[in-house]
Amino acid sequence: MRLLIVEDEKRLALSLAKGLTAESFAVDVVHDGVDGLHRASEGAYDLVILDIMLPGMNGYRVCSTLRAAGHDVPILMLTAKDGEYDEAEGLDTGADDYLTKPFSYVVLVARVKALLRRRGNAGPSPVHTLGDLRIDTAARRVFRGEDGEDEVTLTAKEFAVLEQLVLRTGEVVSKGDILDHVWDFAYEGDPNIVEVYVSTLRRKLGAALIKTVRGAGYRLEAPR
């Protein structure tokens, strides 16, 4: 899943990004409200961590502008302020949760995961069945076989690539889309890394599952 951090304290922002990347999230970081609004409006993010006191445009305005434009991405607000008024104002502008600095990193991760679970539970079932495969995007586990009890072990990155294909089963997903969601904006390596992971998934899950659409990307097809 891809997160956006909008935080002007660069040391804090980079520390959060490093920790969340270790939790297998792809993380983008910007340091002012105007850039944050633009990135959140244009990017396909699963959650935004948004500071309130930002240069250019404060977090309240960023949040209310996103909501007014119809963006329903979960927003976790951060602030050095405290008090019921600040929390109420943040929630009134459309934020989903609120965390006051200084905060525990463990608590932040727990809040992020809770918001993502809540969003997932509000939508379709997280369990996808493709032939003899059962893919649970909430538990991030894959099972195969008629009884569905034989687990296929995938790394975090392998599962993240698979998840992007599963969520768009039958559609063509470009390498760029996969890179944007599984790796963060700072990734400067070989984009063919996607091919490596697709090859590994084919080996583990079956060669026929993922089709290559020449010049366009990949399409996951349910076995007939």
Backbone bond lengths (Angstrom), bond angles and torsions (degrees), N, CA, C in turn:
res aa  C-N    CA-C-N  psi(-1)  N-CA   C-N-CA  omega(-1)  CA-C   N-CA-C  phi
1 M - - - 1.455 - - 1.524 109.26 -
2 R 1.317 115.14 150.84 1.464 120.75 -173.50 1.522 110.59 -110.57
3 L 1.320 116.02 127.57 1.459 122.29 -178.34 1.515 110.34 -115.13
4 L 1.327 116.24 150.69 1.464 122.63 173.15 1.527 108.24 -117.74
5 I 1.337 116.47 126.95 1.464 121.98 174.41 1.521 108.29 -106.29
6 V 1.337 116.76 123.47 1.467 122.33 175.70 1.525 106.51 -114.36
7 E 1.322 116.27 99.94 1.470 122.12 -171.95 1.525 109.02 -151.30
8 D 1.360 116.53 125.43 1.466 119.21 -176.61 1.526 113.26 -84.37
9 E 1.326 118.29 -14.86 1.466 119.80 173.39 1.529 107.91 -79.80
10 K 1.324 115.12 99.26 1.461 119.61 -168.61 1.527 112.54 -62.30
11 R 1.321 116.99 -38.56 1.462 118.87 179.94 1.521 110.61 -62.88
12 L 1.331 116.88 -43.94 1.460 120.98 178.59 1.527 110.65 -64.66
13 A 1.335 116.33 -45.15 1.461 120.30 -178.44 1.525 111.47 -59.54
14 L 1.320 116.60 -45.71 1.458 120.07 -178.58 1.519 111.59 -69.71
15 S 1.339 116.39 -34.44 1.459 119.98 176.98 1.534 110.54 -64.96
16 L 1.341 116.19 -43.83 1.462 120.05 177.70 1.529 110.62 -63.57
17 A 1.319 116.29 -42.31 1.462 120.34 -179.13 1.520 110.80 -62.00
18 K 1.323 116.09 -42.75 1.460 120.19 179.91 1.526 110.78 -62.77
19 G 1.333 116.36 -45.34 1.458 120.12 -178.94 1.520 112.51 -66.00
20 L 1.334 117.25 -42.72 1.461 120.79 -178.38 1.533 111.51 -71.23
21 T 1.326 116.44 -30.96 1.466 119.70 174.25 1.525 109.82 -63.85
22 A 1.332 116.00 -38.70 1.471 120.14 177.21 1.523 111.79 -65.96
23 E 1.356 116.86 -20.93 1.467 121.75 176.78 1.532 111.54 -86.99
24 S 1.340 116.01 8.81 1.471 123.80 176.97 1.526 113.94 78.91
25 F 1.359 117.06 21.66 1.451 120.22 171.56 1.528 108.83 -93.68
26 A 1.336 116.31 150.49 1.461 120.91 167.01 1.523 106.13 -91.12
27 V 1.330 117.42 131.16 1.463 120.78 -170.16 1.524 111.10 -128.39
28 D 1.331 116.33 129.66 1.457 123.01 170.98 1.529 107.98 -109.22
29 V 1.335 116.53 149.53 1.470 121.38 -177.49 1.525 109.86 -132.22
30 V 1.331 117.06 132.88 1.461 122.58 168.60 1.522 107.34 -132.83
31 H 1.350 115.14 160.97 1.463 118.83 -169.55 1.525 114.91 -118.51
32 D 1.335 118.77 7.62 1.464 118.84 174.04 1.529 109.79 -145.16
33 G 1.328 114.60 163.54 1.447 119.82 -171.89 1.518 114.95 -67.18
34 V 1.329 117.12 -37.79 1.463 120.36 -178.82 1.527 110.45 -64.10
35 D 1.341 116.30 -46.92 1.460 119.78 176.95 1.527 111.12 -63.48
36 G 1.330 115.57 -37.98 1.455 119.73 179.48 1.517 111.83 -62.62
37 L 1.331 116.35 -43.91 1.469 120.22 178.80 1.515 110.52 -63.08
38 H 1.332 116.46 -44.43 1.474 120.03 -179.47 1.526 110.87 -62.69
39 R 1.329 116.11 -46.45 1.463 119.97 -177.36 1.535 110.88 -66.33
40 A 1.325 116.66 -42.41 1.463 119.92 -179.57 1.528 111.45 -67.65
41 S 1.336 117.36 -31.80 1.460 121.51 179.68 1.521 111.75 -73.69
42 E 1.341 115.60 -35.74 1.463 119.95 -173.78 1.526 113.04 -95.36
43 G 1.337 117.67 -27.05 1.462 120.51 -174.43 1.513 112.36 -91.38
44 A 1.329 115.34 156.30 1.471 120.75 178.61 1.524 108.26 -95.36
45 Y 1.335 116.26 83.69 1.459 121.22 -176.75 1.526 111.00 -100.33
46 D 1.324 115.12 148.85 1.457 120.98 176.84 1.518 111.53 -90.43
47 L 1.353 117.01 -19.56 1.466 120.91 179.35 1.521 108.88 -166.00
48 V 1.332 116.11 146.86 1.467 122.34 176.97 1.525 109.10 -119.32
49 I 1.331 116.09 128.66 1.465 122.14 171.88 1.524 105.88 -99.96
50 L 1.324 117.17 114.40 1.462 122.35 -166.34 1.519 111.76 -124.12
51 D 1.349 116.24 116.84 1.459 120.48 174.02 1.529 109.00 -73.50
52 I 1.320 117.41 153.22 1.459 120.42 178.99 1.522 111.66 -86.46
53 M 1.332 116.86 -47.43 1.465 120.58 -177.05 1.518 109.45 -85.71
54 L 1.336 116.07 94.44 1.464 121.80 -176.40 1.520 110.39 -126.71
55 P 1.324 118.44 148.83 1.470 120.51 171.93 1.528 110.08 -72.39
56 G 1.323 115.92 152.96 1.454 120.71 176.07 1.511 113.47 86.51
57 M 1.314 117.02 -54.43 1.462 123.24 179.77 1.516 107.49 -159.34
58 N 1.328 117.67 127.27 1.461 118.16 -176.59 1.530 111.35 -74.96
59 G 1.330 114.90 166.60 1.447 120.29 -174.61 1.512 113.84 -63.42
60 Y 1.353 117.06 -32.96 1.453 119.82 177.55 1.532 110.77 -58.72
61 R 1.344 115.50 -46.33 1.466 120.13 -178.37 1.521 110.98 -68.52
62 V 1.330 116.70 -39.39 1.469 119.75 178.21 1.531 109.28 -59.14
63 C 1.314 115.32 -47.98 1.465 120.81 -177.89 1.526 111.69 -63.45
64 S 1.323 117.08 -49.15 1.465 120.05 -177.49 1.524 111.40 -65.34
65 T 1.347 117.33 -34.51 1.469 120.81 178.78 1.522 110.83 -67.75
66 L 1.335 116.37 -40.97 1.465 120.09 177.55 1.526 110.68 -62.51
67 R 1.330 116.51 -44.76 1.458 119.79 -178.69 1.531 111.24 -66.57
68 A 1.329 116.41 -39.17 1.462 119.73 179.54 1.527 111.15 -64.26
69 A 1.338 116.18 -29.27 1.462 120.74 179.75 1.523 112.44 -85.37
70 G 1.335 117.03 -0.37 1.452 120.62 176.20 1.516 115.73 92.47
71 H 1.337 117.66 9.06 1.471 120.44 178.89 1.532 109.11 -81.40
72 D 1.338 116.18 124.71 1.467 119.93 -176.92 1.524 112.52 -107.78
73 V 1.345 117.93 16.57 1.460 121.16 178.83 1.534 109.90 -56.32
74 P 1.334 118.45 135.43 1.467 119.83 176.98 1.535 111.46 -59.86
75 I 1.320 116.57 137.45 1.466 121.90 -178.93 1.524 109.31 -124.89
76 L 1.336 115.54 123.45 1.457 122.47 173.83 1.519 107.24 -105.84
77 M 1.329 117.43 115.44 1.469 121.38 -176.76 1.520 111.06 -89.56
78 L 1.337 115.53 139.99 1.459 122.89 175.49 1.519 109.10 -117.81
79 T 1.328 117.29 141.37 1.457 119.63 176.18 1.515 110.90 -155.73
80 A 1.331 115.12 152.60 1.461 120.91 174.46 1.518 109.67 -84.26
81 K 1.329 116.82 -10.29 1.462 120.59 178.38 1.513 110.13 -76.03
82 D 1.319 115.98 168.50 1.454 119.65 168.74 1.523 108.04 -147.67
83 G 1.272 116.35 168.57 1.463 120.08 -178.59 1.510 111.18 118.96
84 E 1.328 115.66 153.74 1.451 121.06 -175.89 1.521 111.96 -64.99
85 Y 1.337 118.37 -34.12 1.467 120.54 -177.16 1.518 110.34 -63.13
86 D 1.338 116.79 -45.66 1.458 120.09 -178.18 1.521 111.19 -63.66
87 E 1.321 116.19 -41.57 1.462 119.87 179.39 1.523 110.17 -64.90
88 A 1.330 116.86 -44.44 1.460 120.35 -179.80 1.521 111.03 -62.06
89 E 1.343 116.63 -41.75 1.465 119.41 -179.67 1.525 110.83 -64.53
90 G 1.336 115.89 -41.39 1.460 119.44 178.95 1.518 111.66 -61.92
91 L 1.325 116.60 -44.40 1.459 120.30 -178.80 1.523 111.22 -71.28
92 D 1.338 116.85 -33.04 1.463 120.32 178.88 1.528 111.71 -66.06
93 T 1.322 117.54 -29.03 1.466 119.66 -179.97 1.526 111.73 -80.41
94 G 1.340 117.14 -6.10 1.460 119.54 175.68 1.505 115.71 115.77
95 A 1.348 117.47 4.96 1.469 119.38 178.01 1.531 109.53 -68.08
96 D 1.338 115.71 150.17 1.465 120.77 -179.09 1.526 112.56 -92.72
97 D 1.335 116.43 -24.60 1.461 120.13 179.19 1.521 107.78 -157.52
98 Y 1.323 116.19 169.93 1.463 122.63 -168.40 1.517 108.36 -146.25
99 L 1.326 117.83 132.47 1.460 122.15 -179.32 1.520 108.71 -136.05
100 T 1.337 116.21 127.32 1.462 121.43 -176.84 1.524 110.95 -94.94
101 K 1.332 116.27 133.23 1.464 121.65 175.98 1.525 108.76 -76.32
102 P 1.334 118.46 148.38 1.467 126.15 -9.40 1.525 110.59 -74.28
103 F 1.314 115.65 145.57 1.460 119.72 -177.72 1.522 109.21 -128.86
104 S 1.306 115.01 160.56 1.459 121.07 175.87 1.532 109.06 -79.14
105 Y 1.333 116.08 133.44 1.463 119.60 177.60 1.528 110.41 -60.59
106 V 1.314 116.96 -37.68 1.470 121.12 179.16 1.523 110.28 -60.67
107 V 1.344 116.52 -40.59 1.458 120.82 178.87 1.530 109.87 -66.05
108 L 1.332 117.20 -42.01 1.467 119.74 179.15 1.526 111.06 -59.89
109 V 1.324 116.97 -46.02 1.467 120.25 179.56 1.522 110.37 -61.28
110 A 1.328 116.28 -41.06 1.462 120.23 179.30 1.531 110.62 -63.08
111 R 1.336 116.90 -41.08 1.466 120.53 179.07 1.529 110.26 -65.85
112 V 1.324 116.89 -42.70 1.472 121.18 178.76 1.527 110.03 -58.80
113 K 1.329 116.50 -49.20 1.467 120.09 -177.71 1.525 111.23 -65.69
114 A 1.333 116.98 -36.17 1.466 120.37 178.66 1.525 110.51 -64.88
115 L 1.332 117.42 -42.42 1.461 120.71 178.77 1.524 111.20 -64.34
116 L 1.323 116.33 -40.17 1.461 120.10 179.68 1.526 110.91 -67.65
117 R 1.340 116.68 -38.52 1.471 119.82 176.80 1.524 110.36 -64.50
118 R 1.329 115.11 -42.61 1.465 120.01 -179.39 1.522 110.34 -61.31
119 R 1.318 116.48 -41.63 1.459 120.92 178.73 1.526 110.31 -65.47
120 G 1.330 115.97 -41.45 1.457 120.00 -179.90 1.514 111.97 -65.65
121 N 1.344 116.14 -38.94 1.463 120.21 -178.91 1.517 111.91 -69.61
122 A 1.340 115.65 -21.91 1.458 118.82 -179.37 1.524 111.64 -80.30
123 G 1.317 116.61 -13.74 1.449 120.40 -176.49 1.507 111.39 -107.93
124 P 1.358 116.07 -154.03 1.450 120.09 -179.09 1.523 111.70 -64.23
125 S 1.325 116.05 166.75 1.459 121.10 178.00 1.522 110.54 -58.15
126 P 1.343 117.53 138.82 1.465 119.84 179.30 1.522 112.86 -76.31
127 V 1.324 117.70 -6.49 1.465 120.57 -178.06 1.529 109.24 -98.35
128 H 1.329 115.79 122.77 1.458 122.33 -178.62 1.526 108.84 -115.50
129 T 1.319 116.98 132.97 1.460 121.79 179.98 1.523 109.84 -111.63
130 L 1.328 116.13 124.78 1.457 122.89 178.68 1.522 107.37 -129.80
131 G 1.322 116.91 101.02 1.456 119.28 -176.31 1.512 110.15 60.81
132 D 1.337 116.28 -123.77 1.464 119.26 179.45 1.518 112.34 -93.50
133 L 1.344 116.74 11.71 1.471 121.11 178.02 1.522 110.34 -99.65
134 R 1.329 115.71 139.86 1.465 122.07 173.22 1.513 107.16 -124.79
135 I 1.347 116.16 116.81 1.460 122.17 -174.23 1.523 108.40 -112.95
136 D 1.313 116.15 115.10 1.458 122.18 -178.36 1.525 108.17 -102.58
137 T 1.345 116.90 102.86 1.465 120.25 -175.97 1.521 112.70 -75.31
138 A 1.338 117.58 -17.35 1.468 119.97 176.61 1.526 110.29 -78.69
139 A 1.332 116.12 -48.35 1.472 120.76 179.25 1.521 111.81 -81.83
140 R 1.335 116.34 -13.31 1.469 123.16 -179.27 1.534 110.45 58.50
141 R 1.345 114.34 50.59 1.460 120.96 -179.98 1.529 109.15 -135.27
142 V 1.329 115.39 152.09 1.464 121.99 -179.89 1.519 108.91 -126.84
143 F 1.333 115.44 132.61 1.464 121.40 178.64 1.521 109.17 -125.40
144 R 1.327 116.20 153.24 1.453 119.89 177.48 1.522 110.38 -138.57
145 G 1.336 115.78 167.78 1.459 120.80 -179.68 1.509 110.83 101.50
146 E 1.329 115.89 159.59 1.462 121.29 -178.10 1.521 112.44 -61.40
147 D 1.336 116.88 -33.94 1.466 119.55 179.71 1.524 111.84 -88.68
148 G 1.339 116.22 -8.44 1.465 120.39 177.15 1.507 114.47 66.01
149 E 1.331 117.51 26.86 1.458 119.81 -176.02 1.526 113.13 -110.55
150 D 1.329 118.40 -6.17 1.464 120.82 179.87 1.523 108.94 -90.58
151 E 1.328 116.67 108.65 1.459 120.06 -176.42 1.519 111.05 -82.49
152 V 1.326 115.50 137.03 1.465 122.66 173.78 1.518 107.28 -98.44
153 T 1.315 116.47 120.90 1.465 120.58 -177.04 1.524 110.37 -81.84
154 L 1.333 116.04 122.04 1.461 121.99 176.88 1.519 109.40 -122.60
155 T 1.331 116.37 148.00 1.460 120.10 172.72 1.532 108.20 -73.81
156 A 1.326 116.07 167.98 1.464 120.01 -179.70 1.524 111.26 -59.82
157 K 1.334 117.25 -41.99 1.459 120.48 -179.80 1.525 111.28 -69.39
158 E 1.326 117.16 -39.54 1.464 119.91 177.94 1.523 110.35 -60.52
159 F 1.338 115.66 -43.85 1.463 118.34 -179.75 1.526 110.30 -66.20
160 A 1.323 117.07 -39.04 1.465 120.43 -178.86 1.522 111.51 -62.23
161 V 1.336 116.65 -40.03 1.469 120.46 176.50 1.526 109.82 -65.15
162 L 1.329 116.40 -46.51 1.465 120.89 178.85 1.524 110.77 -59.00
163 E 1.331 116.38 -42.09 1.463 120.79 -177.75 1.525 111.51 -59.14
164 Q 1.351 117.06 -41.72 1.453 119.94 179.47 1.521 111.50 -61.42
165 L 1.322 116.95 -35.86 1.463 121.25 178.59 1.533 111.29 -75.08
166 V 1.329 115.72 -40.14 1.470 120.60 -178.50 1.523 110.91 -63.69
167 L 1.322 116.91 -42.86 1.456 120.69 -177.28 1.525 112.25 -67.24
168 R 1.325 115.58 -15.48 1.479 119.85 178.62 1.528 109.93 -127.27
169 T 1.320 116.22 41.33 1.466 121.64 -178.88 1.530 110.74 -52.56
170 G 1.333 115.07 130.56 1.460 120.60 -180.00 1.511 113.62 89.99
171 E 1.342 117.95 -13.91 1.462 121.73 178.82 1.528 110.02 -99.81
172 V 1.323 115.92 157.83 1.458 120.65 174.75 1.525 108.21 -84.60
173 V 1.332 116.33 125.67 1.463 122.42 178.82 1.527 107.20 -113.12
174 S 1.314 116.71 121.74 1.466 120.68 -175.92 1.524 111.50 -76.17
175 K 1.338 115.11 160.28 1.469 119.50 174.03 1.514 110.42 -58.02
176 G 1.344 116.08 -39.10 1.456 120.06 -179.44 1.511 112.75 -61.07
177 D 1.337 116.54 -42.02 1.470 120.38 178.13 1.525 110.59 -61.92
178 I 1.326 115.76 -42.79 1.471 119.36 -179.26 1.522 110.21 -66.22
179 L 1.328 116.73 -44.04 1.474 119.79 178.19 1.522 110.98 -59.73
180 D 1.343 117.17 -43.15 1.462 120.99 -177.57 1.517 112.39 -62.71
181 H 1.332 117.29 -34.93 1.453 120.00 -175.70 1.522 114.00 -91.97
182 V 1.322 117.16 -28.66 1.469 119.75 -174.52 1.525 111.72 -98.81
183 W 1.328 116.17 -34.30 1.454 120.69 175.36 1.520 107.56 -111.75
184 D 1.328 118.75 158.19 1.457 118.96 -176.75 1.521 111.13 -91.52
185 F 1.361 115.08 177.80 1.453 120.80 -173.17 1.522 112.61 -65.20
186 A 1.336 117.66 -20.60 1.458 121.23 -177.54 1.528 112.42 -83.63
187 Y 1.328 117.97 -4.41 1.459 120.45 -178.38 1.520 110.04 -66.28
188 E 1.321 116.33 123.70 1.460 121.32 -177.85 1.524 111.76 -122.22
189 G 1.325 116.07 16.20 1.452 120.02 -179.58 1.519 112.18 -80.87
190 D 1.298 115.55 -168.21 1.452 122.71 -177.88 1.532 110.12 -72.92
191 P 1.349 118.29 121.44 1.470 119.62 179.38 1.533 112.49 -62.75
192 N 1.330 116.14 -15.62 1.468 118.97 177.61 1.524 112.30 -70.81
193 I 1.344 116.59 -1.85 1.459 119.81 174.52 1.523 110.04 -57.74
194 V 1.342 116.81 -29.52 1.465 120.40 178.29 1.523 110.19 -61.76
195 E 1.336 116.51 -41.30 1.462 120.28 179.23 1.529 111.24 -60.68
196 V 1.330 115.64 -37.59 1.467 120.18 179.95 1.524 109.84 -61.92
197 Y 1.343 116.46 -45.43 1.465 119.87 -178.15 1.522 111.63 -70.47
198 V 1.321 117.59 -37.08 1.464 120.26 177.20 1.526 109.80 -63.39
199 S 1.327 116.05 -41.14 1.467 120.32 178.12 1.527 111.23 -60.75
200 T 1.328 116.10 -41.92 1.465 120.12 178.79 1.523 111.19 -65.37
201 L 1.326 116.82 -40.70 1.475 120.39 178.58 1.523 110.71 -63.89
202 R 1.310 117.33 -39.47 1.467 120.00 177.84 1.519 110.74 -62.51
203 R 1.322 115.44 -40.41 1.467 119.35 -179.56 1.528 110.60 -65.31
204 K 1.319 117.41 -39.31 1.456 120.88 -176.24 1.527 113.45 -82.60
205 L 1.350 116.71 -31.17 1.458 120.07 -171.09 1.524 113.74 -112.62
206 G 1.318 116.72 -12.47 1.463 119.58 -178.11 1.509 111.15 120.06
207 A 1.331 116.28 130.05 1.459 121.42 -173.67 1.526 112.78 -64.13
208 A 1.340 117.05 -28.20 1.466 119.95 -174.11 1.526 113.46 -80.54
209 L 1.327 117.18 -10.45 1.463 120.19 -172.45 1.532 112.35 -70.07
210 I 1.334 117.07 -40.48 1.466 121.45 -174.68 1.527 108.94 -113.37
211 K 1.333 116.24 116.23 1.458 122.00 179.98 1.532 109.97 -94.17
212 T 1.325 116.38 141.00 1.455 121.12 172.58 1.519 108.96 -89.95
213 V 1.333 116.85 126.23 1.456 121.98 174.78 1.526 105.96 -104.06
214 R 1.321 115.96 103.38 1.466 121.19 -170.12 1.531 111.85 -53.92
215 G 1.325 114.53 127.37 1.452 120.80 177.79 1.517 115.11 78.59
216 A 1.345 117.19 -1.46 1.465 119.52 -176.61 1.515 113.39 -125.04
217 G 1.344 117.66 -39.88 1.456 119.37 -179.14 1.512 111.75 148.19
218 Y 1.333 115.23 -137.03 1.468 120.51 -175.16 1.527 109.66 -133.01
219 R 1.328 114.28 151.68 1.456 119.77 177.59 1.528 108.49 -134.14
220 L 1.330 115.84 127.77 1.452 120.77 177.30 1.522 107.84 -89.92
221 E 1.332 116.93 126.73 1.454 122.19 -177.14 1.521 110.44 -119.60
222 A 1.306 115.37 133.04 1.449 120.35 175.45 1.518 109.32 -70.91
223 P 1.335 119.00 132.75 1.464 121.00 178.59 1.528 110.68 -59.15
224 R 1.340 116.26 143.25 1.464 120.59 179.74 1.518 110.11 -87.58
